[in-house]
Amino acid sequence: MKQFLHVFGIGFVILSIPALIIAQHFVPIEPLDKNAILEEFTGVNCPNCPAGHQVMAQILASNPDRAFCVAYHPFNSSYTTPYPGDPDFRRHYADSLYMTPYCGTSRFMPSSFIQRRLWSPPERLMSRSVWAAHANTIMAEPSPMNVGMATSFDPGTSTLTVVVDIYYTEDFPGEHNLMVTLAENDLVSNQSGGTYPYIHKHTFREAFVGQWGDPIVTDATAGTFYRRTFTYNYSGTDYIMENCELLAFVLDNSTEEIITGIGCHTGDTTYITPDFTLTADTLFYENAQQCLEGQIVTIANNTAIDLDLLYVQQESSLTAPFPWSVVPWPFTGFPHTLAPGESVDLNIVLPLPTDAMIEFLYDDLILVSEIDTQYITIAVNEGLYMGIDPAGNKKSTLSMNYPNPFTDNTLIEYNLGQSTTVVLEVFNISGKKVKTLVSTQLSAGSYKAVWNGTNDSGEELPGGIYLYRMKTADATVTRRCVLLK
C-alpha cells in the first residue's frame, strides 16, 4: 500500500459521523436493494472469452445503474499473454484473486465472481451460463448500506479525483473494507475467437486501495456516513480518462462477500443530493407595500422521498435596520416533514425605518434541512433607507454583494457622496479582520471591489458568515455575506 501511494500519488480524507447532516453528499439515504458487482476474468488468447464478453454486455445493458463489471487480465494465466506488438492488459493486482482455493477448486476463462459469493461452496468462480441468474438474485436482496461516488479529472494537471460516500441504512456489525478500481474501455488488440480490431471493455487498470480493500467502518449503526476521497496523478500512463470508469464496492470481512457497490464513468456523479427547492433564493423589496404586506418564498419537496426541515429562522436576529419576520408562522415544531410533492409558504414582512443611516441593507433567513443549510436573502432597495446628512449631502453607501452566498468570487459595489478616504475590510464572524480590499483616497462616484474568499496572505478561508465594512468620512456601513465551501 505504501508503495502504491508513493508511486501513484493517492491521497484521502476520511469523514465518519453518526448522522447525515453535511453540506453535500453523493449517496442515497433511503433503504435500497443491493447492486450486483461482477469481476470477470478474461484473456486475449481465450477463444471462448468473446462469448463471455457478450453475456456480460447483455447483463449490464439490461440492468443500468444496478449491475457493474470490471474485467481482470491476471498474469497467472496463459490466456492473458498479449499478441506480439499488442498492448499488455495484464495486472498483478488480479493474480491473488485468480488463485485456488480462493476461486474454488478450479480456474477457467471466461469466468466471473458475482458479489464474491460462494454460490456452490467452495466454488466462487462461476461460468457465464449462470452470471445473469446470480446477478438477478443479488439485485433482489435488500442492502444494509448504499454507496455513491463523484468523480472529476483535470487534463491540465493530469489529476483524477474520486469521492466515495457510504451511508448505512441499518445496523450492520462487523468489519468492512472498501474497494475502488479504475478500468478503461475501448482498448484494441487481437483476440482469439474474435476478429481484429477487437474492442475490450471494462479492462482493469489500477486499484486505489490494498489488495483486499482498505478498512472503513467497524460495527456500523444505522445513519453512519463514511466518506473517502482519492486523488490520482495519471500523467505517467497512457490512459484516456474520457474512456475510463470507476467502481467502488464494500466487502464484509466475515463472509468475504461484497455487500453492494456503484460504478460510473470518469467525470460523472452517481447521485445528486435531493433537497428542497425554493421559488426564490433572494427577495427584493422595492417599495413600501412589499415590505409591509410581505413577499412569499415557497419551500417544496420535489423529490420522491420524505425530507425533514430541521430549522427555519422565524425572525431577524438583528434589531436594525429591518427586523423582518415570517407572518403567519406556518410551523408547529421541528422536524417538519414534507412528503414528496408537498410545500410550505413563508411570507416575510418587515417594517420601514425612516430617515436614518443604517448598517445593513440585507439579511439572510436560514433554512436547515436534513441534507444541508440554505439561505433566503432578503434585499432591500437602498432608496427606502437612504440617509441625508445635516448639510443635505448624499451619504456614501455600500451595496449588497453579488452573488450571495458565493463560492469563488463576489462583487461589492459602493458609492461615495464626496471625496474621502475609503477603507473596505472583511471580518470573520468573531470580528477578526481577515482581508483589506480597499484602503485609499477616492473622489465621489461609484466603485467596485471583488473578494475571492482569501485572507491578506492569499490563503483560502473556510466557508461561513463574514462581515465586510466600509469606513469613509461620512459613513460606516457593514454588510454580511456567506462563503460556501
Sequence and secondary structure as in RCSB ss.txt:
>XXXX:A:sequence
MKQFLHVFGIGFVILSIPALIIAQHFVPIEPLDKNAILEEFTGVNCPNCPAGHQVMAQILASNPDRAFCVAYHPF
NSSYTTPYPGDPDFRRHYADSLYMTPYCGTSRFMPSSFIQRRLWSPPERLMSRSVWAAHANTIMAEPSPMNVGMA
TSFDPGTSTLTVVVDIYYTEDFPGEHNLMVTLAENDLVSNQSGGTYPYIHKHTFREAFVGQWGDPIVTDATAGTF
YRRTFTYNYSGTDYIMENCELLAFVLDNSTEEIITGIGCHTGDTTYITPDFTLTADTLFYENAQQCLEGQIVTIA
NNTAIDLDLLYVQQESSLTAPFPWSVVPWPFTGFPHTLAPGESVDLNIVLPLPTDAMIEFLYDDLILVSEIDTQY
ITIAVNEGLYMGIDPAGNKKSTLSMNYPNPFTDNTLIEYNLGQSTTVVLEVFNISGKKVKTLVSTQLSAGSYKAV
WNGTNDSGEELPGGIYLYRMKTADATVTRRCVLLK
>XXXX:A:secstr
 HHHHHHH     EEEESS   S   S  S  B  EEEEEE  TT TTHHHHHHHHHHHHHHSTTTEEEEEE  S
S GGG   TTS     GGGTTTS TTTS S   SSEEEETT  SBTTB  B GGGHHHHHHHHHTSB SEEEEEE
EEEETTTTEEEEEEEEEESS EEEEEEEEEEEEE  EEE  TTS SSEEE SEEEEESS TT EEEEEEE TT E
EEEEEEEE TTS   GGGEEEEEEEEETTTTEEEEEEEEETT BS      EES SEEEE SHHHHHH EEEEEE
  SSS EEEEEE  B S  SS   EESS   SSSSEEE TT EEEEEEE     S   S SEEEEEEEESS EEE
EEEEE GGGT  B TTS B  EE   BSSSBSS EEEEEEESSSEEEEEEEEETTS EEEEEEEEEE SEEEEEE
E SB TTS B  SEEEEEEEE SS EEEEEEEE  
